[in-house]
Amino acid sequence: MRERARGRATGGDVLLDGLRAWGVCHVFGCPDDGADGADGLVSAWARAGDDPCLVRARREETAAFEAVGYAKFSGHVGICAASSTPGAVRLLRGLYDAKLDGVPVVAVVGTGRAPPAGPYRRDAAPTVDPRPALEEVASASVETVAAPELLPDALDRAVRTAYARHAPTALVVPADVLEGICPVPGHTRGTRPPSLDASPPAPVPDGGSLERAAALLDAGERVAILVGLGAKGAAREVQEVAERLGAGVGKAMLGLDALSDELPYVTGAIGPLGTGPSYGLVKECDTLLAIGSHLPRATFLPPYGQARAVRIDSDPDPTALRYPYEISLVGDAATTLRRLLPLLAPRADHAWQERVAEDVLAWRTMLARRAASGFHEVNPEHVARALDPLLPGDAMITCDAGEVAARYAGHLRLRHDMRATLSASLAGPGSAVPYAIGAKFAHPDRPSIALVDEGALLTDGLSELPTAATYADEWTDPRLVVAVWNGSGPGMSDRPSPRPPTPAVSYAEFGRSLGLYGIGVSTPGEVEEAWRTALAADRPTVLDFRTAPAAGDRDTDGAPEGG
């Protein structure tokens, strides 16, 4: 600190100063792995009194996922850090997740010192440039900082680009730069103080486009609304438009928390894990209004030529179009809908919307019946169904890829202030637990629930249970529930499988060994009480549900899967 007072800040000090100036409170990483680039970061954090807080993940993969989860739940940029090229490579899976789901994340990567000039020395430490590995995933901006005085400007560009492009960026900082002395910004040629304003552009559709969109929507008799990630924050406006148009509303997986499922005409998820009512909604509509959605598969949109379509999105990128929209309104969803509403004529006939609501009710009744099947084994659908009415109103829910995502999309009704997300585009296993930890740092006063199956837990989630145990005391609300659909349930060893049998593992016991609550569930009667206990706990909890095969595999009632 004495050197800082004399104006002799290192590059590492300046980096942390810049992060604080951007309002960054948490950095997710493990930069103390003995790499040559770690010393400058670790010593700077020590001098800064751990401000911003370094959340020490167990692996770089999970650090990146925690940064993505933090960004998804906070709306602010997520920062992850690695101190070597191998560490940078291990960040890639989480950075790809950020890229595909459109999440602002900055990866700060340290490297070793540059080799001395002159002939090659066999005893010189090998150095590998991480930039080629980062350039594809962080194509919005990858920059190697050549001198300490260039750090403020480089960090400024990385953060602003991440916000503006909704994408990951990367900053490669050699050890020499982290440990070198940095002059005061603005007093050296080629440097300048950072610009901290990252406010996104706020385009507003012109009046003529709004009037044409209103006329098109008014002309439709069977209007379907599709909401995605870009519709978050516009729930009230979407509801008013749906009720004025007599429309049904389907939701992309990243937009499941954009509108409450308590509204009778909300059909739930659309896509590969979608519901029957959502499939019917888009296949029978004659008009489509897509709000903030980049649904990647045209299979789940109306057949070409069947429906006229309007799109509202803040991103004018034409490559995001998945359907021949007649009108594209570029603007914030809530602002655009507020300007569109007065131009829409209220409808007296809501027969289409009422029919959609009837389909939703019938679908939910069928799912409830399917979840209740089975008397002696834990039905995996019953596990999700039992959670639904117990969900806290401010819950933050994360879900892994695989069968558990179908339980999440089918059985959980997201209401009002609940927040939820999953790795929708990458769909790789292992993100739910790191996401849930990132969410807890974004909102330490809210409960977090991670839904995982056994394979996903073993991929990345298990290594982060110690992280949850380490930081639980720092959260105002210590509830973080990790619910595991454990496929090694009763009778599983007797069932034919193409894979060799997996030894039964008690994840509840593992959780207890870390100081967490651990609850094992092997009978249907224990499911609801286990959820109640976990949601009332004073620390993180591991729920180990020993589940049997899904109800659809039992050939009980021939119920169809979601479209």
ROTORLO-628458 format. One record per residue (C-alpha): residue number from 1; x, y, z. Coordinates in nm, 4 decimals, padded with zeros to 6 digits, always signed. Layout:
BEGIN
   k        x        y        z
 NUM        X        Y        Z
...
END
This chain:
BEGIN
   k        x        y        z
   1 +00.0000 +00.0000 +00.0000
   2 +00.2964 +00.2292 +00.0627
   3 +00.4037 +00.1939 -00.3010
   4 +00.0479 +00.2705 -00.4110
   5 +00.0588 +00.5927 -00.2067
   6 +00.3753 +00.6959 -00.3890
   7 +00.2042 +00.6474 -00.7235
   8 +00.3891 +00.3225 -00.8020
   9 +00.0914 +00.1018 -00.8868
  10 +00.1597 -00.2218 -01.0730
  11 -00.0363 -00.3410 -01.3709
  12 -00.2226 -00.5800 -01.1402
  13 -00.3215 -00.2893 -00.9144
  14 -00.4445 -00.0889 -01.2122
  15 -00.6437 -00.3856 -01.3400
  16 -00.8293 -00.4193 -01.0104
  17 -00.8760 -00.0416 -00.9912
  18 -01.0387 -00.0560 -01.3344
  19 -01.2699 -00.3403 -01.2354
  20 -01.3810 -00.1496 -00.9254
  21 -01.4433 +00.1595 -01.1373
  22 -01.6749 -00.0503 -01.3537
  23 -01.8650 -00.1579 -01.0430
  24 -01.7358 -00.5150 -01.0502
  25 -01.7802 -00.6732 -00.7079
  26 -01.6841 -01.0344 -00.7842
  27 -01.4307 -01.2095 -01.0063
  28 -01.4598 -01.5857 -01.0530
  29 -01.1378 -01.7802 -01.0990
  30 -00.8482 -01.9688 -00.9498
  31 -00.5386 -01.7635 -01.0415
  32 -00.3132 -01.9112 -00.7719
  33 -00.2284 -02.2355 -00.9499
  34 +00.1475 -02.1758 -00.9462
  35 +00.1574 -02.0412 -01.3002
  36 +00.4071 -01.7722 -01.3879
  37 +00.1279 -01.5217 -01.4506
  38 -00.0344 -01.5699 -01.1100
  39 +00.1979 -01.3713 -00.8849
  40 +00.1017 -01.0307 -01.0226
  41 -00.2703 -01.1009 -00.9822
  42 -00.2533 -01.2646 -00.6395
  43 -00.0271 -00.9974 -00.4898
  44 -00.2508 -00.7216 -00.6331
  45 -00.5560 -00.8835 -00.4746
  46 -00.3725 -00.9028 -00.1433
  47 -00.2872 -00.5327 -00.1585
  48 -00.6476 -00.4490 -00.2524
  49 -00.7921 -00.6316 +00.0475
  50 -00.9756 -00.8749 -00.1844
  51 -01.1742 -00.5938 -00.3486
  52 -01.3272 -00.6958 -00.5834
  53 -01.3881 -01.0289 -00.4142
  54 -01.2040 -01.3178 -00.5767
  55 -01.4453 -01.6123 -00.5685
  56 -01.2088 -01.9067 -00.5766
  57 -01.3667 -02.1750 -00.7901
  58 -01.2143 -02.5217 -00.7935
  59 -01.1623 -02.5249 -01.1701
  60 -01.1468 -02.2709 -01.4500
  61 -01.4381 -02.4419 -01.6274
  62 -01.6673 -02.3794 -01.3337
  63 -01.5291 -02.0284 -01.2784
  64 -01.6405 -01.9359 -01.6292
  65 -01.9860 -02.0864 -01.5734
  66 -02.0151 -01.8965 -01.2436
  67 -01.9349 -01.5729 -01.4265
  68 -02.2027 -01.6541 -01.6849
  69 -02.4552 -01.7326 -01.4105
  70 -02.3685 -01.4094 -01.2314
  71 -02.4181 -01.2106 -01.5530
  72 -02.7467 -01.3827 -01.6358
  73 -02.8989 -01.3135 -01.2954
  74 -02.7479 -00.9702 -01.2268
  75 -02.7628 -00.8082 -01.5699
  76 -02.4032 -00.6909 -01.5164
  77 -02.0865 -00.8125 -01.6835
  78 -01.9393 -01.1346 -01.5438
  79 -01.5631 -01.1521 -01.4931
  80 -01.3634 -01.4762 -01.4907
  81 -00.9889 -01.5106 -01.4512
  82 -00.7175 -01.7638 -01.5327
  83 -00.3462 -01.7228 -01.4896
  84 -00.2040 -01.9438 -01.7635
  85 -00.2683 -02.0726 -02.1127
  86 -00.3914 -02.4116 -01.9833
  87 -00.6277 -02.2182 -01.7570
  88 -00.7472 -02.0115 -02.0526
  89 -00.8255 -02.3286 -02.2461
  90 -01.0271 -02.4576 -01.9515
  91 -01.2341 -02.1357 -01.9579
  92 -01.3485 -02.2036 -02.3132
  93 -01.6574 -02.4127 -02.2421
  94 -01.8089 -02.1452 -02.0204
  95 -01.7124 -01.8728 -02.2690
  96 -01.8826 -02.0632 -02.5509
  97 -02.1899 -02.0812 -02.3293
  98 -02.1782 -01.7019 -02.2907
  99 -02.1329 -01.6531 -02.6644
 100 -02.4232 -01.8752 -02.7679
 101 -02.6646 -01.7383 -02.5057
 102 -02.5624 -01.3739 -02.5605
 103 -02.4149 -01.2991 -02.2171
 104 -02.1578 -01.0225 -02.1404
 105 -01.8483 -01.1844 -01.9869
 106 -01.4845 -01.0705 -01.9756
 107 -01.2082 -01.3294 -01.9375
 108 -00.8846 -01.1964 -01.7861
 109 -00.6012 -01.4335 -01.8743
 110 -00.2464 -01.4116 -01.7398
 111 +00.0517 -01.5528 -01.9249
 112 +00.4184 -01.6112 -01.8525
 113 +00.6967 -01.3674 -01.9202
 114 +00.8140 -01.3204 -02.2756
 115 +01.1376 -01.5139 -02.3516
 116 +01.4557 -01.3055 -02.3550
 117 +01.5925 -01.1864 -02.6862
 118 +01.8730 -01.3857 -02.8428
 119 +01.9330 -01.7477 -02.9375
 120 +01.6911 -02.0145 -02.8157
 121 +01.7832 -02.1549 -02.4740
 122 +01.6808 -02.5095 -02.3878
 123 +01.6487 -02.4200 -02.0197
 124 +01.4074 -02.1311 -02.0897
 125 +01.0540 -02.1782 -01.9579
 126 +00.8162 -02.2603 -02.2451
 127 +00.5485 -02.0043 -02.3181
 128 +00.2288 -02.0534 -02.5173
 129 +00.0133 -01.7705 -02.6485
 130 -00.3497 -01.8243 -02.5350
 131 -00.4831 -01.5760 -02.7860
 132 -00.5416 -01.8221 -03.0749
 133 -00.7533 -02.0399 -02.8456
 134 -00.9624 -01.7389 -02.7408
 135 -01.0080 -01.5663 -03.0756
 136 -01.3003 -01.7722 -03.2018
 137 -01.5084 -01.7781 -02.8842
 138 -01.4301 -01.4163 -02.7906
 139 -01.4391 -01.2888 -03.1466
 140 -01.6022 -00.9632 -03.0335
 141 -01.2724 -00.8551 -02.8737
 142 -00.9458 -01.0279 -02.7812
 143 -00.6568 -00.8040 -02.6875
 144 -00.3074 -00.8679 -02.5546
 145 -00.1850 -00.5846 -02.3332
 146 +00.1727 -00.4894 -02.4245
 147 +00.2517 -00.2463 -02.1404
 148 +00.1090 -00.1611 -01.7938
 149 +00.0023 +00.1881 -01.8985
 150 -00.2216 +00.0396 -02.1699
 151 -00.4247 -00.1681 -01.9263
 152 -00.6952 +00.0878 -01.8356
 153 -00.7852 +00.1515 -02.1971
 154 -00.7752 -00.2194 -02.2874
 155 -01.0012 -00.3128 -01.9948
 156 -01.2337 -00.0275 -02.0914
 157 -01.2696 -00.1666 -02.4441
 158 -01.3202 -00.5246 -02.3243
 159 -01.6002 -00.4345 -02.0837
 160 -01.7762 -00.1912 -02.3160
 161 -01.7635 -00.4408 -02.6029
 162 -01.9011 -00.7213 -02.3841
 163 -02.1958 -00.5018 -02.2862
 164 -02.2572 -00.3667 -02.6361
 165 -02.2301 -00.7006 -02.8182
 166 -02.3825 -00.9196 -02.5434
 167 -02.0829 -01.1455 -02.5880
 168 -01.7642 -01.2675 -02.4183
 169 -01.4414 -01.0735 -02.4617
 170 -01.0893 -01.1576 -02.3474
 171 -00.7948 -00.9627 -02.2095
 172 -00.4538 -01.1350 -02.2202
 173 -00.2124 -00.9819 -01.9689
 174 +00.1508 -01.1101 -01.9543
 175 +00.3198 -01.1426 -01.6170
 176 +00.5585 -00.8568 -01.7023
 177 +00.2613 -00.6247 -01.7483
 178 +00.0889 -00.7353 -01.4273
 179 +00.4060 -00.6800 -01.2237
 180 +00.5349 -00.3711 -01.4086
 181 +00.4933 -00.0183 -01.2724
 182 +00.2120 +00.1741 -01.4349
 183 +00.2227 +00.5538 -01.4801
 184 -00.0823 +00.7655 -01.4107
 185 -00.3326 +00.7234 -01.6996
 186 -00.3519 +01.0143 -01.9387
 187 +00.0031 +01.1388 -01.8748
 188 +00.1797 +00.8984 -02.1090
 189 +00.1588 +00.8965 -02.4835
 190 -00.0894 +00.6399 -02.6123
 191 -00.2886 +00.6156 -02.2893
 192 -00.6079 +00.7754 -02.1686
 193 -00.8409 +00.7376 -01.8726
 194 -01.1225 +00.4858 -01.9300
 195 -01.4751 +00.5758 -02.0413
 196 -01.7084 +00.4077 -01.7955
 197 -02.0407 +00.4632 -01.9704
 198 -02.1664 +00.1341 -02.1156
 199 -02.5228 +00.2429 -02.1803
 200 -02.6531 +00.0490 -02.4813
 201 -02.8030 +00.2319 -02.7765
 202 -03.1778 +00.2782 -02.7403
 203 -03.3325 +00.2704 -03.0890
 204 -03.7035 +00.3459 -03.1159
 205 -03.9161 +00.2235 -03.4104
 206 -04.0634 +00.4993 -03.6260
 207 -04.4349 +00.5736 -03.6153
 208 -04.5022 +00.4390 -03.9625
 209 -04.3530 +00.0979 -03.8827
 210 -04.5545 +00.0785 -03.5612
 211 -04.8781 +00.1592 -03.7450
 212 -04.8101 -00.1080 -04.0089
 213 -04.7300 -00.3625 -03.7381
 214 -05.0523 -00.2781 -03.5525
 215 -05.2588 -00.3169 -03.8699
 216 -05.1003 -00.6561 -03.9427
 217 -05.1633 -00.7817 -03.5875
 218 -05.5207 -00.6497 -03.5814
 219 -05.5956 -00.8378 -03.9038
 220 -05.4992 -01.1726 -03.7514
 221 -05.7650 -01.4033 -03.6083
 222 -05.5338 -01.6532 -03.4348
 223 -05.2371 -01.4597 -03.2953
 224 -04.9408 -01.6383 -03.1365
 225 -04.6827 -01.4471 -02.9350
 226 -04.3352 -01.5937 -02.8866
 227 -04.1211 -01.4373 -02.6141
 228 -03.7510 -01.4937 -02.5546
 229 -03.4622 -01.3549 -02.3562
 230 -03.5125 -01.0058 -02.4976
 231 -03.8633 -00.9863 -02.3485
 232 -03.7421 -00.9960 -01.9886
 233 -03.8461 -00.6808 -01.8101
 234 -04.1508 -00.6403 -02.0349
 235 -04.3923 -00.8813 -01.8622
 236 -04.6654 -00.6227 -01.8035
 237 -04.6503 -00.4968 -02.1618
 238 -04.6527 -00.8496 -02.3091
 239 -04.9553 -00.9378 -02.0968
 240 -05.1452 -00.6266 -02.2093
 241 -05.0704 -00.6931 -02.5762
 242 -05.1718 -01.0598 -02.5456
 243 -05.5022 -00.9718 -02.3837
 244 -05.5772 -00.6974 -02.6335
 245 -05.5070 -00.9315 -02.9271
 246 -05.6660 -01.2378 -02.7680
 247 -05.3370 -01.4217 -02.8229
 248 -05.1670 -01.7247 -02.6764
 249 -04.8068 -01.6885 -02.5568
 250 -04.5298 -01.9463 -02.5938
 251 -04.1838 -01.9052 -02.4441
 252 -03.8356 -01.9928 -02.5676
 253 -03.6220 -02.1729 -02.3090
 254 -03.4221 -01.8584 -02.2284
 255 -03.7467 -01.6643 -02.1896
 256 -03.9262 -01.8996 -01.9505
 257 -03.9164 -01.6400 -01.6724
 258 -04.0207 -01.3508 -01.8999
 259 -04.3929 -01.4013 -01.8291
 260 -04.5789 -01.5747 -01.5472
 261 -04.7094 -01.9250 -01.6127
 262 -05.0089 -01.8422 -01.3942
 263 -05.1687 -01.6627 -01.6912
 264 -05.4049 -01.9219 -01.8418
 265 -05.3084 -01.8533 -02.2048
 266 -04.9329 -01.8982 -02.1468
 267 -04.8458 -02.2312 -02.3083
 268 -04.4980 -02.2740 -02.1577
 269 -04.1829 -02.3812 -02.3369
 270 -04.1508 -02.4095 -02.7122
 271 -03.8794 -02.6063 -02.8872
 272 -03.7390 -02.9592 -02.8480
 273 -03.8488 -02.9642 -02.4815
 274 -04.1681 -02.7722 -02.5465
 275 -04.5233 -02.8459 -02.4453
 276 -04.8081 -02.9764 -02.6569
 277 -05.0025 -02.6478 -02.6314
 278 -04.6971 -02.4497 -02.7508
 279 -04.6589 -02.6789 -03.0505
 280 -05.0273 -02.6434 -03.1347
 281 -05.0149 -02.2664 -03.0855
 282 -04.7545 -02.2064 -03.3558
 283 -04.8824 -02.4723 -03.5934
 284 -05.2380 -02.3328 -03.5968
 285 -05.1832 -01.9557 -03.5711
 286 -05.2283 -01.7203 -03.8640
 287 -05.0234 -01.4359 -03.7124
 288 -04.6947 -01.4443 -03.5180
 289 -04.5464 -01.1743 -03.2935
 290 -04.1909 -01.2640 -03.1851
 291 -04.0533 -01.0537 -02.9001
 292 -03.6834 -01.0767 -02.8137
 293 -03.6533 -01.4340 -02.9393
 294 -03.3859 -01.5905 -03.1592
 295 -03.5377 -01.9382 -03.1628
 296 -03.2792 -02.1262 -03.3712
 297 -03.5022 -02.3931 -03.5270
 298 -03.7633 -02.3032 -03.7859
 299 -03.9207 -02.6440 -03.7126
 300 -04.0895 -02.4907 -03.4105
 301 -04.2252 -02.1867 -03.5949
 302 -04.5364 -02.1706 -03.8148
 303 -04.5077 -02.3393 -04.1573
 304 -04.3888 -02.0944 -04.4218
 305 -04.6777 -01.9148 -04.5855
 306 -04.9229 -01.9928 -04.3060
 307 -04.8704 -01.6898 -04.0837
 308 -04.7870 -01.3252 -04.1223
 309 -04.5200 -01.2191 -03.8764
 310 -04.3850 -00.9201 -03.6837
 311 -04.0586 -00.9166 -03.4919
 312 -03.9549 -00.6888 -03.2038
 313 -03.5903 -00.7015 -03.0982
 314 -03.3197 -00.4634 -02.9834
 315 -03.0704 -00.6454 -03.2072
 316 -03.1104 -00.5535 -03.5768
 317 -02.8770 -00.8377 -03.6838
 318 -03.0415 -00.9878 -03.9967
 319 -02.8674 -01.3241 -03.9401
 320 -03.0871 -01.3717 -03.6320
 321 -03.4002 -01.3957 -03.8460
 322 -03.5497 -01.7447 -03.8446
 323 -03.8742 -01.6619 -04.0240
 324 -03.9873 -01.4305 -04.3068
 325 -04.1012 -01.1407 -04.0889
 326 -04.2937 -00.8763 -04.2797
 327 -04.2069 -00.6073 -04.0251
 328 -03.9054 -00.5871 -03.7935
 329 -03.9279 -00.3308 -03.5146
 330 -03.5851 -00.2553 -03.3729
 331 -03.6084 -00.1415 -03.0130
 332 -03.6321 -00.2326 -02.6474
 333 -03.9236 -00.4739 -02.5934
 334 -04.1006 -00.2835 -02.3143
 335 -04.0630 +00.0583 -02.4788
 336 -04.1728 -00.0662 -02.8201
 337 -04.4770 -00.2510 -02.6825
 338 -04.5852 +00.0561 -02.4868
 339 -04.5830 +00.2566 -02.8116
 340 -04.7604 -00.0245 -02.9990
 341 -05.0413 -00.0794 -02.7468
 342 -05.2480 +00.2372 -02.8187
 343 -05.2518 +00.1435 -03.1876
 344 -05.4068 -00.2010 -03.1283
 345 -05.7844 -00.2376 -03.1330
 346 -05.9306 -00.4286 -02.8340
 347 -06.1042 -00.7524 -02.9313
 348 -06.4498 -00.8627 -02.8261
 349 -06.3962 -01.2217 -02.9403
 350 -06.1418 -01.4181 -02.7357
 351 -06.2420 -01.7646 -02.8624
 352 -05.8865 -01.8396 -02.9832
 353 -05.7290 -01.7401 -02.6525
 354 -05.9900 -01.9401 -02.4595
 355 -05.9151 -02.2451 -02.6718
 356 -05.5439 -02.2059 -02.5994
 357 -05.6199 -02.1841 -02.2257
 358 -05.8260 -02.5059 -02.2464
 359 -05.5350 -02.6847 -02.4160
 360 -05.2981 -02.5639 -02.1421
 361 -05.5287 -02.6891 -01.8661
 362 -05.5663 -03.0294 -02.0331
 363 -05.1892 -03.0576 -02.0785
 364 -05.1170 -02.9761 -01.7157
 365 -05.3785 -03.2272 -01.6031
 366 -05.2085 -03.4954 -01.8120
 367 -04.8658 -03.4070 -01.6706
 368 -05.0005 -03.4219 -01.3147
 369 -05.1445 -03.7662 -01.3811
 370 -04.8172 -03.8856 -01.5295
 371 -04.6144 -03.7469 -01.2386
 372 -04.8398 -03.9330 -00.9926
 373 -04.7833 -04.2729 -01.1552
 374 -04.5709 -04.5283 -00.9719
 375 -04.6248 -04.6345 -00.6135
 376 -04.2970 -04.7865 -00.4942
 377 -04.0241 -04.5914 -00.6804
 378 -03.9410 -04.2227 -00.7024
 379 -04.0888 -04.0966 -01.0279
 380 -03.8501 -03.8326 -01.1724
 381 -04.1458 -03.6258 -01.2859
 382 -04.2936 -03.6326 -00.9367
 383 -03.9716 -03.4779 -00.8021
 384 -04.0250 -03.1663 -01.0169
 385 -04.4016 -03.1667 -00.9676
 386 -04.3638 -03.1697 -00.5887
 387 -04.1290 -02.8700 -00.6023
 388 -04.3626 -02.6526 -00.8103
 389 -04.6093 -02.5394 -00.5375
 390 -04.3258 -02.5018 -00.2851
 391 -04.1128 -02.2635 -00.4924
 392 -04.0336 -01.9400 -00.3042
 393 -04.1665 -01.6333 -00.4824
 394 -03.8146 -01.4938 -00.5253
 395 -03.6457 -01.8216 -00.6214
 396 -03.3563 -01.8321 -00.8682
 397 -03.3633 -02.1621 -01.0565
 398 -03.0881 -02.3112 -01.2712
 399 -03.1145 -02.6305 -01.4711
 400 -02.8725 -02.8631 -01.6449
 401 -02.9036 -03.0198 -01.9870
 402 -03.0528 -03.3643 -02.0305
 403 -03.3735 -03.5246 -01.9061
 404 -03.3878 -03.2946 -01.6054
 405 -03.4425 -03.0013 -01.8424
 406 -03.7639 -03.1656 -01.9644
 407 -03.8854 -03.1908 -01.6014
 408 -03.7975 -02.8249 -01.5462
 409 -03.9708 -02.7041 -01.8618
 410 -04.2755 -02.9222 -01.8177
 411 -04.3588 -02.9141 -01.4471
 412 -04.2299 -02.5881 -01.2975
 413 -04.4581 -02.2870 -01.3324
 414 -04.2478 -01.9721 -01.3118
 415 -04.4305 -01.6864 -01.1416
 416 -04.3742 -01.3100 -01.1396
 417 -04.0488 -01.2425 -00.9499
 418 -03.8947 -01.5873 -01.0002
 419 -03.5842 -01.5990 -01.2165
 420 -03.4631 -01.9045 -01.4060
 421 -03.2103 -01.9995 -01.6697
 422 -03.0135 -02.2836 -01.8221
 423 -02.7460 -02.3369 -02.0836
 424 -02.9983 -02.3209 -02.3655
 425 -02.7791 -02.3061 -02.6751
 426 -02.4631 -02.4934 -02.5736
 427 -02.6756 -02.7470 -02.3812
 428 -02.3672 -02.8983 -02.2228
 429 -02.3832 -03.0688 -01.8842
 430 -02.2347 -02.9215 -01.5689
 431 -02.3530 -02.5603 -01.5728
 432 -02.6396 -02.5639 -01.3193
 433 -02.4405 -02.5721 -00.9942
 434 -02.1876 -02.3034 -01.1037
 435 -02.4783 -02.0950 -01.2371
 436 -02.6511 -02.1237 -00.8990
 437 -02.3362 -02.0107 -00.7173
 438 -02.2974 -01.7153 -00.9526
 439 -02.6634 -01.6306 -00.8908
 440 -02.6041 -01.6265 -00.5146
 441 -02.3297 -01.3672 -00.5565
 442 -02.5599 -01.1630 -00.7799
 443 -02.8454 -01.1776 -00.5247
 444 -02.7209 -01.3093 -00.1885
 445 -03.0597 -01.2420 -00.0306
 446 -03.2515 -01.4819 -00.2567
 447 -03.2724 -01.8646 -00.2543
 448 -03.1097 -02.0527 -00.5385
 449 -03.2062 -02.3976 -00.6672
 450 -02.9941 -02.6073 -00.9054
 451 -03.1628 -02.8978 -01.0857
 452 -02.9119 -03.1574 -01.2063
 453 -02.8917 -03.5196 -01.3037
 454 -02.6140 -03.7472 -01.1898
 455 -02.4073 -03.7166 -01.5059
 456 -02.4128 -03.3368 -01.5019
 457 -02.3207 -03.3304 -01.1335
 458 -02.0173 -03.5468 -01.2017
 459 -01.9165 -03.3333 -01.5008
 460 -01.8621 -03.0056 -01.3167
 461 -02.1127 -02.9611 -01.0362
 462 -01.9576 -03.1881 -00.7751
 463 -01.6337 -02.9890 -00.7647
 464 -01.8252 -02.6710 -00.6784
 465 -02.0105 -02.8049 -00.3734
 466 -01.7029 -02.7144 -00.1621
 467 -01.7236 -02.3611 -00.3080
 468 -02.0845 -02.3359 -00.1897
 469 -01.9766 -02.4531 +00.1553
 470 -01.6922 -02.1986 +00.1632
 471 -01.9014 -01.8915 +00.0817
 472 -02.2382 -01.9780 +00.2374
 473 -02.1736 -01.7558 +00.5409
 474 -02.1349 -01.4538 +00.3106
 475 -02.4877 -01.4878 +00.1713
 476 -02.7731 -01.3122 +00.3517
 477 -02.9993 -01.6020 +00.2579
 478 -02.7835 -01.9163 +00.2775
 479 -03.0288 -02.1394 +00.0887
 480 -02.8737 -02.3042 -00.2147
 481 -03.0428 -02.6334 -00.2981
 482 -02.8691 -02.8795 -00.5298
 483 -03.1292 -03.1374 -00.6332
 484 -02.9848 -03.4480 -00.7998
 485 -03.1880 -03.6871 -01.0125
 486 -02.9718 -03.9886 -00.9217
 487 -03.0335 -04.2652 -01.1757
 488 -02.8918 -04.5386 -00.9542
 489 -03.2296 -04.5716 -00.7836
 490 -03.3999 -04.8909 -00.6623
 491 -03.4127 -05.1632 -00.9239
 492 -03.1902 -04.9803 -01.1714
 493 -02.9184 -05.2475 -01.1573
 494 -03.1715 -05.5047 -01.2850
 495 -03.2681 -05.3044 -01.5933
 496 -03.0979 -05.3573 -01.9330
 497 -02.8563 -05.0779 -02.0253
 498 -02.5969 -05.0316 -02.3025
 499 -02.3587 -04.8868 -02.0433
 500 -02.1741 -05.0715 -01.7675
 501 -02.3360 -05.0372 -01.4256
 502 -02.2370 -04.7316 -01.2218
 503 -02.1573 -04.7824 -00.8542
 504 -02.4220 -04.6289 -00.6308
 505 -02.2993 -04.2992 -00.4827
 506 -02.4613 -04.1091 -00.1980
 507 -02.4339 -03.7426 -00.2876
 508 -02.6209 -03.6594 +00.0323
 509 -02.3378 -03.8126 +00.2345
 510 -02.0815 -03.6210 +00.0301
 511 -02.2697 -03.2977 +00.1009
 512 -02.2756 -03.3744 +00.4734
 513 -01.8999 -03.4361 +00.4662
 514 -01.8605 -03.0728 +00.3525
 515 -02.0812 -02.9326 +00.6280
 516 -02.3873 -02.8992 +00.4059
 517 -02.7250 -03.0551 +00.4660
 518 -02.7584 -03.3828 +00.2823
 519 -03.0907 -03.5595 +00.2343
 520 -03.1301 -03.8927 +00.0586
 521 -03.4703 -03.9790 -00.0876
 522 -03.5559 -04.3306 -00.2034
 523 -03.9363 -04.3535 -00.1644
 524 -04.2156 -04.1374 -00.3128
 525 -04.3509 -04.0416 +00.0288
 526 -04.0253 -03.8669 +00.1199
 527 -04.0088 -03.6337 -00.1806
 528 -04.2246 -03.3414 -00.0660
 529 -04.0878 -03.3358 +00.2884
 530 -03.7306 -03.3363 +00.1525
 531 -03.8076 -03.0276 -00.0568
 532 -03.9680 -02.8543 +00.2431
 533 -03.6666 -02.9280 +00.4621
 534 -03.4172 -02.8033 +00.2017
 535 -03.6118 -02.4823 +00.1374
 536 -03.6199 -02.4075 +00.5111
 537 -03.2535 -02.4901 +00.5781
 538 -02.9981 -02.2481 +00.7180
 539 -02.7225 -02.3658 +00.4840
 540 -02.6829 -02.5140 +00.1339
 541 -02.8425 -02.8551 +00.0856
 542 -02.7830 -03.1553 -00.1389
 543 -03.1020 -03.3483 -00.2207
 544 -03.0212 -03.6956 -00.3536
 545 -03.3320 -03.8355 -00.5272
 546 -03.2863 -04.2021 -00.6182
 547 -03.5126 -04.1940 -00.9208
 548 -03.6586 -04.4748 -01.1288
 549 -03.7047 -04.4587 -01.5100
 550 -03.9288 -04.1801 -01.6376
 551 -04.3024 -04.2349 -01.6504
 552 -04.2904 -04.2174 -02.0302
 553 -04.0597 -04.5225 -02.0247
 554 -04.3119 -04.7244 -01.8230
 555 -04.5792 -04.7281 -02.0945
 556 -04.8391 -04.6325 -01.8356
 557 -05.0922 -04.4238 -02.0187
 558 -04.9338 -04.3578 -02.3547
 559 -04.9171 -03.9850 -02.2824
 560 -04.7411 -03.7936 -02.5629
 561 -04.4162 -03.6114 -02.5062
 562 -04.3977 -03.2346 -02.5458
 563 -04.3605 -03.1044 -02.9009
END
